[in-house]
């Protein structure tokens, strides 16, 4: 593996481990429930309980970075036997024969059958390739989901314990080229308990960046929620979004496939949106800005101040009397004493930044979205990392080991050329104090002389015969 492949593999492994332990990060779980859940997750993901516990502690101690594999694990991943593909196929067959077999048991069988030498095949390596092959991640998960699914209704006890999100088709507006009608999309994040809309807005696309933007606005305005619950749309399960949540300490929970009932609250809200769209059509709205203006008016002045049947049903199910006029989302939000967890705006912003790598050309420039940006001459030939806000990609921050992060400027061609650039940082040499190569040779010679002296001494010892 080269450096880029190693870094990419580390990120993928850390993301996979985070998805495994996300349900265990629920602060409301008591010790007994957490132990039971840990065993269930271990069985579901074909991993030992001890490994899950280790991942959980690593995340609590060092965040997302703590989930990245260490160097020794990378060496294992690259040092595979020549017939490894054959071993994976045999492992799949063994799993099909007895689905309850663990990866460790499968390795032991392969060793006992003489298919691989003991100690060569590592559990983490085989497990990763079984996942890549689709076995256990798809077939076994379907079986597990079928056993554990439930249609029982639920509602969190307090605000900001859980947030749900979804995308709904909006009005078609004449905002395309030449006044052509274009589809708009409403993205919303809603608090599970109070039904308050934490953030929402209409966009002219439904890419993952608009979902990230909505979540970011929700967190900046209302603080961090403990967890979020989404469906399996690509916008809600993107690596970038999950990584942002992991950095902010927010658990990312996904609805089970083909389980639309589990997202009932946001779906009920979406039906309520239809009444706004009817009013928007009567208003003859023509621009996206106008559509968002009236939508915010609708949310703040109507939705948040209208009695919500879901709140009433929740309290009545607990035999708690509800006023005849009902309880509005904003009333329920304000009467909840659970403290809000506000985060520093810079921390939130950094968590949602996108990261890419670029190589600095001989003109000390990088290319990004069809445009050239100037960096530092000392970085010529280096592969740097860039950070940017997808909603405002005009500002790009460049970082490189040993160099203070800086903002790249769009290239401007002037009347004169620049002075001769400095030697790139990546090519600078350091003046050594001594020759480590010669010192190594000297150390080796001393070891050889010592071994020779010991051999002579041992020979005399054997000849004496009276020692």
C-alpha positions as CSV (number, residue, x, y, z in Angstrom):
1,X,0.0,0.0,0.0
2,X,1.2,3.5,-0.8
3,X,0.6,6.4,1.6
4,X,-2.6,7.6,-0.1
5,X,-4.1,4.0,-0.1
6,X,-3.2,3.6,3.6
7,X,-4.8,6.9,4.6
8,X,-8.0,6.0,2.6
9,X,-8.1,2.6,4.1
10,X,-7.7,4.0,7.6
11,X,-10.6,6.4,7.0
12,X,-12.8,3.6,5.7
13,X,-12.0,1.4,8.6
14,X,-12.7,4.2,11.1
15,X,-16.0,4.9,9.5
16,X,-17.0,1.2,9.6
17,X,-16.1,1.0,13.2
18,X,-18.0,4.1,14.1
19,X,-21.1,2.7,12.4
20,X,-20.7,-0.4,14.5
21,X,-20.5,1.4,17.9
22,X,-22.9,4.3,17.2
23,X,-25.9,2.6,19.0
24,X,-23.6,2.0,22.1
25,X,-23.0,5.8,22.5
26,X,-26.5,6.4,23.7
27,X,-26.1,8.1,27.1
28,X,-29.5,6.8,28.3
29,X,-28.5,3.2,28.2
30,X,-27.9,1.5,31.5
31,X,-25.1,-1.0,32.0
32,X,-27.3,-4.1,31.5
33,X,-28.9,-2.8,28.3
34,X,-25.5,-1.8,26.9
35,X,-24.0,-5.2,27.6
36,X,-27.0,-6.9,25.8
37,X,-26.8,-4.4,22.9
38,X,-23.0,-5.0,22.6
39,X,-23.6,-8.7,22.3
40,X,-26.3,-8.2,19.6
41,X,-24.0,-5.9,17.6
42,X,-21.1,-8.3,17.8
43,X,-23.3,-11.1,16.4
44,X,-24.7,-8.8,13.7
45,X,-21.3,-7.5,12.5
46,X,-19.4,-10.8,13.0
47,X,-17.0,-9.3,15.5
48,X,-16.1,-10.1,19.0
49,X,-17.6,-8.3,22.0
50,X,-14.1,-7.4,23.2
51,X,-13.3,-5.6,19.9
52,X,-16.5,-3.6,20.0
53,X,-15.7,-2.6,23.6
54,X,-12.2,-1.6,22.4
55,X,-13.6,0.5,19.6
56,X,-16.0,2.2,21.9
57,X,-13.2,3.2,24.4
58,X,-11.0,4.4,21.6
59,X,-13.7,6.7,20.3
60,X,-14.5,8.0,23.8
61,X,-10.8,8.7,24.4
62,X,-9.7,10.1,21.1
63,X,-12.8,10.7,19.0
64,X,-13.0,9.6,15.3
65,X,-9.2,9.6,15.1
66,X,-9.0,6.9,17.8
67,X,-10.9,4.5,15.5
68,X,-8.3,4.5,12.8
69,X,-6.2,1.3,12.6
70,X,-2.6,1.3,13.7
71,X,0.4,0.6,11.5
72,X,0.6,-3.1,12.5
73,X,-2.9,-3.6,11.3
74,X,-2.1,-2.0,8.0
75,X,0.9,-4.3,7.6
76,X,-1.4,-7.3,8.2
77,X,-3.8,-6.0,5.6
78,X,-1.1,-5.8,2.9
79,X,0.7,-9.1,3.8
80,X,-1.8,-11.5,2.3
81,X,-1.0,-15.1,1.1
82,X,-1.1,-15.7,-2.6
83,X,-4.2,-17.8,-2.5
84,X,-6.1,-15.4,-0.3
85,X,-9.1,-15.2,-2.7
86,X,-9.5,-18.9,-2.5
87,X,-9.4,-18.7,1.3
88,X,-12.2,-16.0,1.3
89,X,-14.4,-18.3,-0.9
90,X,-13.8,-21.2,1.5
91,X,-14.7,-18.9,4.5
92,X,-17.9,-17.9,2.8
93,X,-18.8,-21.6,2.2
94,X,-18.1,-22.3,5.9
95,X,-20.3,-19.5,7.0
96,X,-23.1,-20.7,4.7
97,X,-22.9,-24.2,6.2
98,X,-23.2,-22.9,9.8
99,X,-24.3,-19.2,10.0
100,X,-23.4,-19.0,13.7
101,X,-19.7,-19.7,13.0
102,X,-17.5,-16.8,14.1
103,X,-14.6,-15.6,12.0
104,X,-12.1,-17.0,14.5
105,X,-13.7,-20.4,14.2
106,X,-13.6,-20.2,10.4
107,X,-9.8,-19.4,10.5
108,X,-9.3,-22.3,12.9
109,X,-11.1,-24.7,10.5
110,X,-9.0,-23.5,7.5
111,X,-5.8,-24.0,9.6
112,X,-6.8,-27.5,10.7
113,X,-7.6,-28.5,7.1
114,X,-4.1,-27.4,6.1
115,X,-5.3,-24.6,3.7
116,X,-3.3,-22.0,5.5
117,X,-0.4,-22.0,8.0
118,X,-1.4,-21.1,11.6
119,X,-1.0,-17.4,12.4
120,X,-1.0,-16.2,8.7
121,X,-4.7,-15.4,8.4
122,X,-5.8,-12.7,10.7
123,X,-9.3,-12.2,12.0
124,X,-9.6,-8.5,11.2
125,X,-8.3,-9.1,7.6
126,X,-10.6,-11.9,6.8
127,X,-13.6,-10.1,8.3
128,X,-12.9,-7.0,6.2
129,X,-12.8,-9.0,3.0
130,X,-16.0,-10.9,3.9
131,X,-17.7,-7.5,4.3
132,X,-16.3,-6.4,0.9
133,X,-17.6,-9.6,-0.7
134,X,-21.1,-8.7,0.6
135,X,-21.4,-11.8,2.7
136,X,-22.5,-11.1,6.3
137,X,-23.1,-7.4,5.6
138,X,-26.1,-8.0,3.4
139,X,-27.4,-11.6,3.7
140,X,-26.9,-11.9,7.4
141,X,-28.1,-8.3,8.2
142,X,-31.4,-9.0,6.3
143,X,-32.0,-12.0,8.6
144,X,-31.1,-10.0,11.7
145,X,-33.3,-7.0,10.7
146,X,-36.2,-9.4,10.1
147,X,-35.9,-10.7,13.7
148,X,-35.5,-7.4,15.4
149,X,-37.9,-5.1,13.5
150,X,-40.9,-3.7,15.4
151,X,-43.8,-1.5,14.7
152,X,-44.2,-0.1,18.1
153,X,-44.5,3.7,18.3
154,X,-42.0,5.7,20.2
155,X,-41.2,9.2,21.3
156,X,-38.1,10.5,23.2
157,X,-38.7,12.0,26.6
158,X,-36.9,15.3,26.1
159,X,-35.9,17.7,23.4
160,X,-32.7,17.3,21.4
161,X,-32.4,13.6,22.3
162,X,-33.2,12.7,18.7
163,X,-33.6,14.6,15.5
164,X,-35.1,13.3,12.3
165,X,-34.5,14.5,8.8
166,X,-35.9,14.0,5.3
167,X,-36.3,15.5,1.8
168,X,-39.6,16.4,0.2
169,X,-40.4,17.6,-3.3
170,X,-41.5,21.2,-3.4
171,X,-42.9,23.6,-6.0
172,X,-41.6,23.9,-9.5
173,X,-40.3,27.4,-10.1
174,X,-39.2,29.3,-13.3
175,X,-35.6,29.5,-12.1
176,X,-33.9,27.4,-14.8
177,X,-32.1,28.6,-17.9
178,X,-34.4,30.8,-19.9
179,X,-37.0,30.8,-17.2
180,X,-37.5,27.0,-17.5
181,X,-39.4,25.4,-14.6
182,X,-37.2,23.6,-12.1
183,X,-38.1,21.2,-9.3
184,X,-37.3,22.4,-5.8
185,X,-36.7,20.3,-2.7
186,X,-37.5,20.9,0.9
187,X,-34.9,19.6,3.5
188,X,-35.9,19.6,7.1
189,X,-34.5,18.6,10.5
190,X,-37.1,18.1,13.2
191,X,-36.9,17.5,16.9
192,X,-38.4,14.1,17.8
193,X,-40.0,15.1,21.1
194,X,-41.2,18.7,20.7
195,X,-41.8,18.5,16.9
196,X,-39.9,21.8,16.5
197,X,-38.4,22.3,13.1
198,X,-34.7,22.9,13.9
199,X,-33.7,23.9,10.4
200,X,-35.3,23.7,7.0
201,X,-35.2,25.3,3.5
202,X,-36.0,24.8,-0.2
203,X,-33.1,24.1,-2.5
204,X,-32.8,23.7,-6.3
205,X,-31.2,20.3,-5.9
206,X,-31.2,17.4,-3.6
207,X,-27.4,16.7,-3.3
208,X,-25.8,15.7,-0.1
209,X,-24.4,19.2,0.4
210,X,-27.9,20.7,1.0
211,X,-28.5,18.1,3.7
212,X,-25.2,19.0,5.4
213,X,-26.1,22.7,5.2
214,X,-29.4,22.1,6.9
215,X,-27.9,20.0,9.7
216,X,-25.2,22.6,10.2
217,X,-27.7,25.4,10.6
218,X,-29.8,23.3,13.0
219,X,-26.8,22.7,15.2
220,X,-25.6,26.3,15.1
221,X,-29.0,27.6,16.2
222,X,-30.2,25.0,18.7
223,X,-27.1,23.1,19.7
224,X,-26.1,19.5,19.3
225,X,-28.7,16.7,19.6
226,X,-27.7,13.4,21.0
227,X,-28.5,11.4,17.8
228,X,-30.1,11.7,14.4
229,X,-32.4,9.2,12.7
230,X,-32.5,9.1,8.9
231,X,-33.5,6.8,6.0
232,X,-31.0,5.2,3.7
233,X,-31.0,7.8,1.0
234,X,-27.4,8.5,-0.2
235,X,-27.7,12.1,1.0
236,X,-28.2,11.0,4.6
237,X,-25.6,8.2,4.8
238,X,-22.7,9.9,3.0
239,X,-19.2,9.4,4.5
240,X,-18.9,13.2,4.8
241,X,-22.1,13.6,6.9
242,X,-21.3,10.6,9.2
243,X,-17.8,11.9,9.8
244,X,-19.1,15.3,10.7
245,X,-21.5,13.8,13.3
246,X,-18.7,11.6,14.7
247,X,-16.5,14.8,15.2
248,X,-19.4,16.5,17.0
249,X,-20.3,13.5,19.2
250,X,-23.6,12.9,17.5
251,X,-24.8,9.3,16.9
252,X,-25.9,8.6,13.3
253,X,-28.9,6.1,13.3
254,X,-30.3,4.7,10.1
255,X,-33.8,3.3,9.5
256,X,-33.9,-0.3,8.4
257,X,-34.5,-0.9,4.7
258,X,-38.1,-1.1,3.6
259,X,-39.2,0.2,7.0
260,X,-41.1,3.4,6.1
261,X,-43.1,3.2,9.3
262,X,-40.0,3.9,11.4
263,X,-39.9,7.4,9.9
264,X,-43.5,8.1,10.6
265,X,-43.0,11.5,12.4
266,X,-41.2,13.2,9.6
267,X,-43.6,11.7,7.1
268,X,-46.6,13.2,9.0
269,X,-44.8,16.5,8.9
270,X,-44.3,16.2,5.2
271,X,-48.0,15.8,4.7
272,X,-48.5,19.0,6.6
273,X,-46.2,20.7,4.2
274,X,-48.6,20.1,1.4
275,X,-51.0,22.7,2.8
276,X,-48.1,25.3,2.5
277,X,-47.4,24.3,-1.1
278,X,-51.0,24.9,-1.9
279,X,-50.8,28.4,-0.4
280,X,-47.5,29.0,-2.2
281,X,-49.1,28.2,-5.5
282,X,-51.9,30.6,-4.8
283,X,-49.3,33.3,-4.0
284,X,-47.7,32.7,-7.5
285,X,-44.2,32.5,-6.1
286,X,-41.5,32.8,-8.8
287,X,-38.1,32.7,-7.0
288,X,-36.4,30.4,-4.6
289,X,-35.7,33.3,-2.2
290,X,-39.4,34.2,-2.1
291,X,-40.3,30.6,-1.6
292,X,-38.0,30.3,1.4
293,X,-39.3,33.7,2.8
294,X,-42.9,32.5,2.9
295,X,-41.9,29.0,4.2
296,X,-40.0,30.5,7.2
297,X,-43.1,32.7,7.8
298,X,-45.3,29.6,7.7
299,X,-43.0,27.7,10.1
300,X,-42.5,30.5,12.7
301,X,-46.0,32.0,12.7
302,X,-48.1,29.0,12.1
303,X,-46.6,25.5,12.5
304,X,-44.7,26.2,15.7
305,X,-47.7,27.9,17.3
306,X,-50.3,25.3,16.2
307,X,-51.4,22.6,18.7
308,X,-49.7,19.3,17.6
309,X,-51.7,16.1,17.9
310,X,-48.5,14.0,18.3
311,X,-47.6,15.9,21.5
312,X,-51.1,15.3,22.9
313,X,-51.0,11.6,22.1
314,X,-47.7,11.2,23.9
315,X,-48.9,12.7,27.2
316,X,-52.3,10.9,27.0
317,X,-50.4,7.6,26.6
318,X,-48.7,8.3,29.9
319,X,-52.1,9.3,31.6
320,X,-51.1,12.9,31.8
321,X,-53.9,15.5,31.3
322,X,-53.5,17.9,28.3
323,X,-55.1,21.3,28.1
324,X,-58.2,21.4,25.9
325,X,-56.4,23.8,23.5
326,X,-53.6,21.3,23.1
327,X,-49.8,21.9,23.2
328,X,-47.9,23.6,20.4
329,X,-44.3,22.6,19.4
330,X,-42.8,25.8,20.7
331,X,-44.7,25.5,24.0
332,X,-43.3,22.0,24.5
333,X,-39.8,23.1,23.6
334,X,-39.8,25.9,26.1
335,X,-41.3,23.9,28.9
336,X,-38.6,21.2,28.6
337,X,-35.8,21.7,31.1
338,X,-33.2,19.5,29.4
339,X,-30.2,21.7,29.0
340,X,-29.1,22.6,25.4
341,X,-25.6,21.7,24.3
342,X,-24.3,24.6,22.2
343,X,-21.0,24.2,20.3
344,X,-18.4,26.7,19.2
345,X,-19.3,27.9,15.7
346,X,-15.8,27.2,14.5
347,X,-15.9,23.6,15.7
348,X,-19.2,23.1,13.9
349,X,-17.9,24.7,10.7
350,X,-14.8,22.6,10.7
351,X,-16.8,19.4,11.2
352,X,-18.8,20.1,8.0
353,X,-15.8,21.2,5.8
354,X,-15.0,19.0,2.8
355,X,-11.5,17.7,2.4
356,X,-9.7,16.8,-0.8
357,X,-6.1,16.4,-1.9
358,X,-4.4,18.3,-4.7
359,X,-0.9,18.3,-6.2
360,X,0.8,21.7,-6.5
361,X,2.1,22.3,-10.0
362,X,5.3,24.0,-11.1
363,X,3.6,27.3,-11.0
364,X,2.7,26.8,-7.3
365,X,-1.0,26.5,-8.2
366,X,-3.7,23.9,-7.6
367,X,-6.8,23.2,-9.7
368,X,-10.2,23.2,-8.1
369,X,-13.6,23.0,-9.8
370,X,-12.1,24.2,-13.1
371,X,-10.2,27.1,-11.6
372,X,-6.5,27.8,-10.6
373,X,-5.6,28.8,-7.1
374,X,-2.3,30.1,-5.9
375,X,-0.5,28.5,-3.0
376,X,3.2,28.9,-1.9
377,X,6.2,28.4,-4.1
378,X,7.8,26.3,-1.3
379,X,5.0,23.6,-1.9
380,X,5.8,23.0,-5.6
381,X,5.5,19.2,-6.2
382,X,3.9,18.5,-2.8
383,X,0.5,16.9,-2.4
384,X,-1.5,19.2,-0.1
385,X,-4.9,18.9,1.6
386,X,-7.6,21.5,0.9
387,X,-10.6,22.3,3.1
388,X,-13.7,24.1,1.8
389,X,-17.4,24.8,2.5
390,X,-19.4,23.1,-0.2
391,X,-22.0,25.9,0.0
392,X,-19.3,28.5,-0.6
393,X,-16.4,26.8,-2.4
394,X,-14.7,30.2,-3.3
395,X,-12.8,30.1,0.0
396,X,-10.2,27.3,0.1
397,X,-7.8,26.6,3.0
398,X,-4.6,24.7,2.2
399,X,-2.7,22.6,4.8
400,X,0.5,20.7,4.7
401,X,2.7,19.2,7.4
402,X,5.1,21.8,8.8
403,X,3.2,24.7,7.1
404,X,0.7,27.0,8.8
405,X,-2.7,26.5,7.1
406,X,-3.5,29.4,4.7
407,X,-6.2,30.6,2.3
408,X,-5.5,29.9,-1.4
409,X,-6.1,32.9,-3.7
410,X,-7.6,32.6,-7.2
411,X,-4.9,32.9,-9.7
412,X,-4.4,36.4,-11.2
413,X,-2.1,36.8,-14.2
414,X,0.0,40.0,-13.8
415,X,2.3,41.9,-16.2
416,X,5.4,40.4,-14.7
417,X,6.6,36.9,-13.7
418,X,7.4,36.0,-10.2
419,X,10.9,35.7,-8.8
420,X,12.6,32.3,-8.8
421,X,10.7,30.2,-6.3
422,X,12.3,28.8,-3.2
423,X,13.2,25.1,-2.9
424,X,10.0,23.2,-2.0
425,X,9.6,22.2,1.6
426,X,9.2,18.5,0.5
427,X,12.7,18.6,-1.1
428,X,14.6,20.5,1.6
429,X,17.4,18.5,3.2
430,X,18.6,18.6,6.8
431,X,22.3,18.9,7.8
432,X,23.1,15.6,9.7
433,X,25.2,15.7,12.9
434,X,26.8,12.3,12.1
435,X,26.5,9.6,9.4
436,X,23.9,7.1,10.7
437,X,25.1,4.6,8.0
438,X,28.7,4.6,9.2
439,X,27.6,4.4,12.8
440,X,25.5,1.4,11.9
441,X,28.5,-0.3,10.3
442,X,30.6,0.4,13.4
443,X,27.9,-1.0,15.6
444,X,27.7,-4.2,13.5
445,X,31.5,-4.6,13.6
446,X,31.5,-4.5,17.4
447,X,28.8,-7.1,17.5
448,X,30.8,-9.4,15.1
449,X,33.9,-8.9,17.2
450,X,32.0,-9.8,20.4
451,X,30.5,-12.9,18.8
452,X,34.0,-14.0,17.6
453,X,35.5,-13.5,21.0
454,X,32.8,-15.5,22.6
455,X,33.3,-18.3,20.1
456,X,37.1,-18.5,20.9
457,X,36.4,-18.4,24.7
458,X,33.9,-21.2,24.3
459,X,36.4,-23.3,22.4
460,X,39.0,-23.1,25.1
461,X,36.4,-24.0,27.7
462,X,35.6,-27.3,25.8
463,X,39.3,-28.2,25.4
464,X,40.2,-28.0,29.1
465,X,37.9,-30.8,30.1
466,X,38.4,-30.1,33.8
467,X,36.1,-27.1,34.1
